[in-house]
Structures are given as C-alpha cells and as structure tokens.
Amino acid sequence: MSEPAHTNMFIAADSELAEVLCHVELLALTVHRAKQLHRIHRDHPHDDCRVIAATTLQMP
C-alpha cells in the first residue's frame, strides 16, 4: 500500500494549536510569537518539526 499524500495544514501562529502541533504551516508569525513557539518546541527533532523550522527563519 502506498503512503498517503502529504497535506499542509495552515493555522494561525497565535493559536493554541501552534503550541501542540508540529506538522503545520504557521500564518501571521511575528518575531515575538516565533520566540515563544521556539521555546515550546525546542526539544522536538529539528528535522521533523515544521514549527522549529519556521520559527528559526523568523527570529533575528
């Protein structure tokens, strides 16, 4: 059986979902919120957590 197609889920960066989900795309991510989410997701595998990737790009 083949792997299911990967889909993108877009959520607001300021939502509680952004704090618990890793495989999402963040909308309206500010520098302040990027720092918060980066701290929350800091222990997640960096190659598997889209939130870490997005927050790393957003922070100075």
N, C-alpha and C positions, 0 to 999 in steps of 0.2 A: 504494500500500500504506500502511496506517495505521501510526502509531507504536506500538511495543509498550507495553503498560500499565506504568506505573512501579510498582515494588515497593519496599518498605522492607526493608532488611537490618539486623537488630539484632545488635550484637556487644558483648562486654564491653570497657569502656573501658581496662582494664589489659592487653588482649591486644596481641600484635604486629600483628594485622590493623588495629587502630586507628591504627597508625603509618603504614600504607601505603595504606589505602583512604580515599577522600574521601566517597563517596556511601553512608554508613552512619549509622545511629542508634546512639548510644552508651548503654550500660547501666552504671549504677553509677559515674557520672563524679564524681570528687572534685575539689576545688579544686586540689590538688597535681597530679593527673593532667591536669587541664584546662590548667594552665600548661605541662606537658611537651608535650602534644599541640599546643597553640597554637604553640609554638616550632617543632615539627617541620613543621607545615602552614603556617607563616607566609607562604611565598612562593606559595601556591596562590591562585587567584582567589576572593575572598571571596564572590562571588555563586554560585559553583559548588561550594564545598567545605562540606559539612554539618558536618564536624568543626570548622572555624573558627567556624561559627555557634553550635554547641553549646558550644564552649569559651569563646567570648566571653560567652555568657549565664551561664556558671558562675563565671567569675572575678570577684573583687571590684572 
